[in-house]
Structure formats: C-alpha cells, structure tokens
Amino acid sequence: MTIGPRIIKTGLAVMLALYICIILGLEPAAFAGVAATLTVQPSIYRTWRQMLDQVLTNTIGAAIALFSIFYLGDSPIIIGIVIMIVISVSLKLKMENTIPLTLVTVLAIMSASGNEDILFTLNRFLTILIGIGSAMIINIVILPPKYKKAYIKNVNSTFQKLSLLLRTVISNEMTKTTFEEEKKSLKKDLEKLEGQFKVFDEERGKIGKLNQTNAREVVIFKQMLKTLQQGELLLENIEEHYFQSKTKEEEDKLFDSHIEELIKSHEFILLKYEGKMKEHDHGMNEIIEESGEFFERVHQIYSQDKDQKLRLMIITSSVVDYTFQLHRLNKLIRKT
C-alpha cells in the first residue's frame, strides 16, 4: 500500500477543517471534512480553481435552497426539483466537478430540521467554506508538488518500456502475452505523462510565481513527451506492417540495428539532460546521416518489389520522424 502526497494532504485538510469547526463551534463539522476531501487537487492552481468554482456554485446552491425553503417548502419533491436546478446551473457554468459538494450543501440546508433559521443556514454554509479553504491552505503549505522531479522520473521509466519493446519487436523475441502487457503499460505511462505535462504547464501559465519551472524547461518537457509518443507510433507501425512484408534476414538486421542506434541516442540525450553524461552530441549528426542512408536503402528494397515492400516505407517514415524528434530534443537540451 502506497501513501502518496495527495493522500496525506487530504487527511491533513480534513483534520484542519474539523479543528477549525470545533474551535468556532460550527456543527456538524463532518460537512467541512467532506468539503476538504472533494477540494484537494493534484496541483496548487487546480486547487485554487476548484476553490473558486466551489465557492461560486455552493453560494448559488445555498441561495436556491434558502429561497425554496421560505417560498416553496422542503418536501422531498421540492428538494428533488432544487437538486435538478442546481445540477443544471453547474453544468451551464461548466463546473461539473463542483456538483457533488454543491449537492451536499443543498441537502445539508434543506433536509435538516430548523432550516428556516437564517443563522442555521449560514452555519451549514460556513462549514462547507471552511472545508474548501482548508484544502487550499494544506495544498500550498504542505508537500507542494515537485512537478519536475516526478515528470523526469516518469519520462525515464516510460523510455525504459519503450526501449525494451523497440529492441525486441523486430526479432520477435518477446512472447505475445508479455509484449501486449508491456505495450498496454507503455500507453498508460504516456497518458500519465500527458496529464502531468498539462498540470505543470497550466500551473506555470496561471500562477507562474508559485512555479519554479521556467519556460524553456516546459518546452523541453513537451518535446520529451512528443519524442516518446513518436517512438510509440514507430512501435505500432512495426507491429502492424513489418511482418506483413515478408522480410529477409538482411532486412531484419538493417531495421534492428538502426532502431538500436536510435534507442541509444534517445537514452544518451535523457542522461545528458540529467547531467550524467559529458557534453557532446553522441554522434547525433551521424545518426541523422545514417537515417538518410537507411531511408535510401529501404527505398531501394521497395523499388525491387513495390507491392510486397510498401509497408516498409510506412515504417521508414516513422523512423525518420523519430530521428527528427530526437534531433530537436537534443538541440533544446544543448541550449539549456
């Protein structure tokens, strides 16, 4: 069982919200705990955005609930109608994530005895706001997200999976079950990286003062992701087209050796970014030239049997694109 930063922060936010309610004598404090739980987000900006959205929709929900109590009553039918109205308003405002907590606010106000008292309503509403505020405070003060470290760690782990798959796909050494499992895991890792990139790019753009990641690093991180995605596309094209081309042993060696060189270059570039390698290009210019020669050799093979070898050109195009993305990543890292 892994207890990550978000789990810890959620627990601390609930704890803080409950203590504040106890000190201020607000009841029931459990509503503050629920609000804190639903407000903690993976980034400071998203927690801030969630807090603003929650305050807005919860205020609207509380106002509608209070109006309904005084003028329509609090029967189950009225509560159901109010719930539908509040959901519709939240959707109209494009604040779908706030719906659960807003409904908690509405139910807390409308379903309890004594709800006709304005002070009672304010009490319930304040407990919700305390929970929201507690989540924001904890997310800023306790264990602030370390985007760069986490992103680079996931880039490296994703690359290792891509490397294994690309190095074995031509030789077909891996069992089909293992290959499919590794490929599925690779896709999940890439999706996770996309989400991580979106979070810290969002954070840098919206509240840059709180983010230590500079603009150039964001460009590099984006290119790291793009290069891995191109590597995955190459893998998919090989899987789909290579074995349909009925290749010869010398053609297998041609593709296998060139992909091996590209993987080595990719690994070197990532290590260079982390400062683990000396400052030289690991023959990147030579790799580009070799990719040109590789393209010419495959084109010659295609010319000899266009019907049978057309699929090889699709793979070759992906190889060239992968090379280009590596070259661009290398140039960006050299400028840092």
C-alpha positions as CSV (number, residue, x, y, z in Angstrom):
1,M,0.0,0.0,0.0
2,T,1.4,3.4,-1.1
3,I,0.5,6.6,0.8
4,G,1.3,9.4,-1.6
5,P,1.4,13.2,-1.0
6,R,-2.3,13.7,-2.1
7,I,-3.5,11.1,0.4
8,I,-1.5,12.8,3.2
9,K,-2.8,16.3,2.2
10,T,-6.4,15.1,2.1
11,G,-6.1,13.7,5.6
12,L,-4.5,16.9,6.9
13,A,-7.1,19.1,5.1
14,V,-9.9,17.1,6.8
15,M,-8.1,17.3,10.2
16,L,-7.6,21.1,9.8
17,A,-11.2,21.7,8.7
18,L,-12.6,19.7,11.7
19,Y,-10.4,21.5,14.2
20,I,-11.5,24.9,12.9
21,C,-15.2,23.9,13.1
22,I,-14.6,22.7,16.7
23,I,-12.9,25.9,17.7
24,L,-15.6,28.1,16.1
25,G,-18.4,25.9,17.4
26,L,-19.8,25.1,13.9
27,E,-21.9,21.9,13.5
28,P,-21.9,19.4,12.0
29,A,-18.1,19.5,11.3
30,A,-18.4,16.4,9.1
31,F,-19.6,18.7,6.3
32,A,-16.3,20.6,6.4
33,G,-14.4,17.2,6.2
34,V,-16.4,16.2,3.1
35,A,-15.7,19.6,1.5
36,A,-12.0,19.3,2.2
37,T,-11.9,15.8,0.7
38,L,-13.6,16.9,-2.5
39,T,-11.5,20.0,-3.0
40,V,-7.9,18.7,-2.7
41,Q,-6.4,18.6,-6.3
42,P,-3.1,17.4,-7.7
43,S,-1.8,21.0,-8.2
44,I,-1.9,24.3,-6.5
45,Y,-3.6,26.0,-9.4
46,R,-6.3,23.3,-9.8
47,T,-7.0,23.5,-6.0
48,W,-7.3,27.3,-6.3
49,R,-9.5,27.0,-9.4
50,Q,-11.6,24.3,-7.6
51,M,-11.9,26.5,-4.6
52,L,-13.2,29.5,-6.6
53,D,-15.6,27.2,-8.5
54,Q,-16.8,25.6,-5.3
55,V,-17.4,28.9,-3.6
56,L,-19.4,30.1,-6.6
57,T,-21.6,27.1,-7.1
58,N,-22.1,26.4,-3.4
59,T,-23.2,30.0,-2.9
60,I,-25.7,29.6,-5.8
61,G,-26.9,26.3,-4.4
62,A,-27.3,27.7,-0.9
63,A,-29.2,30.7,-2.2
64,I,-31.6,28.5,-4.3
65,A,-32.1,26.1,-1.3
66,L,-32.8,29.0,1.0
67,F,-35.3,30.6,-1.4
68,S,-37.0,27.3,-1.8
69,I,-37.4,26.7,1.9
70,F,-39.0,30.1,2.5
71,Y,-41.3,30.1,-0.5
72,L,-41.8,26.5,-1.6
73,G,-41.1,24.4,1.4
74,D,-38.7,21.5,2.0
75,S,-40.7,18.4,0.9
76,P,-38.9,15.6,-0.9
77,I,-40.4,16.8,-4.2
78,I,-39.1,20.3,-3.7
79,I,-35.7,19.1,-2.7
80,G,-35.6,16.9,-5.8
81,I,-36.5,19.8,-8.0
82,V,-33.9,22.0,-6.4
83,I,-31.3,19.3,-6.9
84,M,-32.1,19.2,-10.6
85,I,-31.9,23.0,-10.9
86,V,-28.5,23.1,-9.1
87,I,-27.1,20.4,-11.3
88,S,-28.3,22.3,-14.4
89,V,-26.8,25.5,-13.3
90,S,-23.4,23.9,-12.5
91,L,-23.4,22.2,-16.0
92,K,-24.3,25.6,-17.6
93,L,-21.4,27.2,-15.9
94,K,-19.1,24.3,-17.0
95,M,-18.3,23.4,-13.4
96,E,-19.2,19.8,-13.4
97,N,-16.5,18.9,-10.8
98,T,-18.3,21.0,-8.2
99,I,-21.7,19.2,-8.4
100,P,-21.1,16.6,-5.6
101,L,-20.2,19.2,-3.0
102,T,-22.8,21.6,-4.1
103,L,-25.5,18.9,-3.7
104,V,-24.1,18.2,-0.2
105,T,-24.6,21.9,0.6
106,V,-28.2,21.9,-0.7
107,L,-29.1,18.7,1.2
108,A,-27.4,19.9,4.4
109,I,-29.5,23.0,4.3
110,M,-32.9,21.6,3.1
111,S,-33.0,18.2,4.8
112,A,-32.4,19.2,8.4
113,S,-34.9,20.5,11.0
114,G,-34.6,24.2,11.8
115,N,-33.6,25.0,8.2
116,E,-35.9,28.1,8.3
117,D,-33.5,29.9,10.5
118,I,-31.1,32.0,8.5
119,L,-28.3,31.5,11.1
120,F,-28.7,27.7,10.8
121,T,-28.3,28.0,7.0
122,L,-25.2,30.2,7.4
123,N,-23.8,27.7,9.9
124,R,-24.1,24.9,7.4
125,F,-22.7,27.0,4.6
126,L,-19.7,28.2,6.6
127,T,-18.7,24.6,7.5
128,I,-18.6,23.9,3.7
129,L,-16.4,27.0,3.1
130,I,-14.1,26.1,5.9
131,G,-13.5,22.7,4.3
132,I,-12.8,24.3,0.9
133,G,-10.4,26.8,2.5
134,S,-8.6,24.2,4.5
135,A,-7.9,22.1,1.3
136,M,-6.3,25.2,-0.3
137,I,-4.1,26.1,2.7
138,I,-2.8,22.5,3.0
139,N,-2.1,22.1,-0.7
140,I,0.0,25.3,-0.7
141,V,1.8,24.8,2.6
142,I,2.3,21.0,3.0
143,L,4.3,19.0,0.5
144,P,3.9,21.3,-2.5
145,P,4.0,19.3,-5.8
146,K,7.5,18.7,-7.3
147,Y,6.5,18.6,-10.9
148,K,9.9,18.5,-12.5
149,K,11.3,15.6,-10.4
150,A,8.1,13.5,-10.8
151,Y,7.9,14.2,-14.6
152,I,11.6,13.3,-15.3
153,K,11.2,10.1,-13.3
154,N,8.2,9.1,-15.3
155,V,9.9,10.0,-18.6
156,N,12.8,7.7,-17.7
157,S,10.5,4.8,-16.7
158,T,8.4,5.2,-19.8
159,F,11.5,5.3,-22.0
160,Q,12.7,2.0,-20.5
161,K,9.5,0.3,-21.5
162,L,9.7,1.8,-25.0
163,S,13.3,0.8,-25.3
164,L,12.5,-2.8,-24.4
165,L,9.7,-3.1,-26.9
166,L,11.5,-1.4,-29.8
167,R,14.7,-3.5,-29.2
168,T,12.7,-6.8,-29.3
169,V,9.9,-6.1,-31.8
170,I,11.9,-6.9,-35.0
171,S,13.5,-10.0,-33.6
172,N,10.1,-11.1,-32.2
173,E,11.8,-12.5,-29.1
174,M,9.2,-11.5,-26.6
175,T,6.1,-13.7,-26.0
176,K,2.9,-12.2,-27.4
177,T,1.3,-12.0,-23.9
178,T,4.3,-10.2,-22.4
179,F,4.5,-7.9,-25.4
180,E,0.9,-6.9,-25.2
181,E,1.1,-6.3,-21.4
182,E,4.2,-4.1,-21.8
183,K,2.6,-2.2,-24.7
184,K,-0.5,-1.6,-22.6
185,S,1.6,-0.4,-19.7
186,L,3.5,1.9,-22.1
187,K,0.3,3.5,-23.2
188,K,-0.8,4.1,-19.7
189,D,2.5,5.7,-18.8
190,L,2.2,8.0,-21.8
191,E,-1.3,9.1,-20.8
192,K,0.0,9.8,-17.3
193,L,2.8,11.9,-18.7
194,E,0.4,13.9,-20.8
195,G,-1.7,14.6,-17.7
196,Q,1.5,15.6,-15.7
197,F,2.6,17.9,-18.5
198,K,-0.8,19.6,-18.7
199,V,-0.8,20.2,-14.9
200,F,2.6,21.9,-14.6
201,D,2.1,23.8,-17.9
202,E,-1.2,25.0,-16.6
203,E,0.4,25.9,-13.3
204,R,3.2,27.9,-15.0
205,G,0.8,29.8,-17.1
206,K,-1.7,30.7,-14.4
207,I,0.3,31.2,-11.3
208,G,3.9,31.4,-12.5
209,K,5.2,32.9,-9.3
210,L,4.5,29.7,-7.5
211,N,6.1,27.5,-10.1
212,Q,9.9,27.1,-10.4
213,T,9.8,25.5,-13.8
214,N,10.9,28.1,-16.4
215,A,9.5,28.4,-19.9
216,R,12.5,26.6,-21.6
217,E,12.1,23.6,-19.4
218,V,8.4,23.4,-20.3
219,V,9.4,23.3,-24.0
220,I,11.9,20.6,-23.3
221,F,9.4,18.6,-21.3
222,K,6.9,18.9,-24.1
223,Q,9.5,17.6,-26.6
224,M,10.4,14.7,-24.3
225,L,6.7,13.7,-24.4
226,K,6.5,14.2,-28.2
227,T,9.6,12.1,-28.8
228,L,8.3,9.2,-26.7
229,Q,4.9,9.4,-28.5
230,Q,6.7,9.2,-31.8
231,G,8.6,6.2,-30.6
232,E,5.4,4.5,-29.6
233,L,4.0,5.3,-33.1
234,L,7.0,3.7,-34.6
235,L,6.4,0.6,-32.5
236,E,2.8,0.4,-33.6
237,N,3.7,0.7,-37.3
238,I,6.3,-2.0,-37.0
239,E,3.8,-4.3,-35.3
240,E,1.2,-3.6,-37.9
241,H,3.2,-3.6,-41.1
242,Y,6.7,-5.2,-40.7
243,F,5.8,-8.9,-40.5
244,Q,3.3,-8.5,-43.4
245,S,6.2,-7.5,-45.7
246,K,7.9,-11.0,-45.5
247,T,11.3,-9.5,-44.9
248,K,14.7,-11.3,-45.4
249,E,17.3,-11.8,-42.7
250,E,19.4,-8.9,-44.0
251,E,16.4,-6.6,-43.9
252,D,15.7,-7.6,-40.3
253,K,19.3,-6.7,-39.4
254,L,19.0,-3.4,-41.2
255,F,16.0,-2.3,-39.3
256,D,17.0,-3.9,-36.0
257,S,20.5,-2.2,-35.9
258,H,19.2,1.2,-36.9
259,I,16.5,1.2,-34.3
260,E,19.1,0.1,-31.8
261,E,21.2,3.2,-32.6
262,L,18.2,5.5,-32.2
263,I,17.3,4.0,-28.8
264,K,20.9,4.5,-27.7
265,S,20.8,8.1,-28.8
266,H,17.5,8.6,-27.0
267,E,18.9,7.2,-23.8
268,F,22.1,9.3,-24.1
269,I,20.0,12.5,-24.6
270,L,17.9,11.9,-21.5
271,L,21.0,11.1,-19.4
272,K,22.7,14.3,-20.7
273,Y,19.7,16.3,-19.6
274,E,20.2,15.0,-16.1
275,G,23.9,15.9,-16.2
276,K,25.1,12.4,-16.1
277,M,26.9,12.5,-19.4
278,K,29.7,14.7,-20.9
279,E,28.7,17.5,-23.2
280,H,28.9,16.0,-26.7
281,D,26.3,15.0,-29.2
282,H,26.9,11.2,-29.2
283,G,27.2,11.4,-33.0
284,M,23.7,12.9,-33.4
285,N,24.7,14.4,-36.8
286,E,26.0,10.9,-37.8
287,I,22.7,9.4,-36.7
288,I,20.8,11.9,-39.0
289,E,23.1,10.9,-41.9
290,E,22.6,7.3,-41.1
291,S,18.9,7.8,-41.1
292,G,19.1,9.3,-44.6
293,E,21.2,6.3,-45.8
294,F,18.7,4.0,-44.1
295,F,15.9,5.6,-45.9
296,E,17.7,5.2,-49.2
297,R,18.5,1.5,-48.6
298,V,14.9,0.8,-47.7
299,H,13.7,2.7,-50.8
300,Q,15.9,0.5,-52.9
301,I,14.3,-2.6,-51.3
302,Y,10.9,-1.1,-52.0
303,S,11.8,-0.4,-55.7
304,Q,12.7,-4.0,-56.2
305,D,9.3,-5.2,-55.0
306,K,6.8,-2.4,-54.6
307,D,3.8,-4.5,-53.9
308,Q,5.4,-6.5,-51.2
309,K,7.6,-3.9,-49.6
310,L,5.2,-0.9,-49.5
311,R,4.6,-1.4,-45.8
312,L,8.4,-1.0,-45.1
313,M,8.2,2.6,-46.4
314,I,5.5,3.4,-43.8
315,I,7.8,2.1,-41.0
316,T,10.7,4.0,-42.5
317,S,8.7,7.2,-42.5
318,S,8.1,6.7,-38.7
319,V,11.9,6.0,-38.2
320,V,12.7,9.4,-39.9
321,D,10.1,11.2,-37.8
322,Y,11.5,9.6,-34.6
323,T,15.0,10.7,-35.6
324,F,13.8,14.2,-36.2
325,Q,12.2,14.4,-32.8
326,L,15.4,13.1,-31.2
327,H,17.4,15.7,-33.0
328,R,15.1,18.5,-31.9
329,L,15.2,17.3,-28.3
330,N,18.9,17.2,-28.4
331,K,19.1,20.8,-29.7
332,L,16.8,22.0,-27.0
333,I,18.8,20.4,-24.2
334,R,22.1,21.8,-25.6
335,K,20.7,25.3,-25.2
336,T,19.9,24.9,-21.5
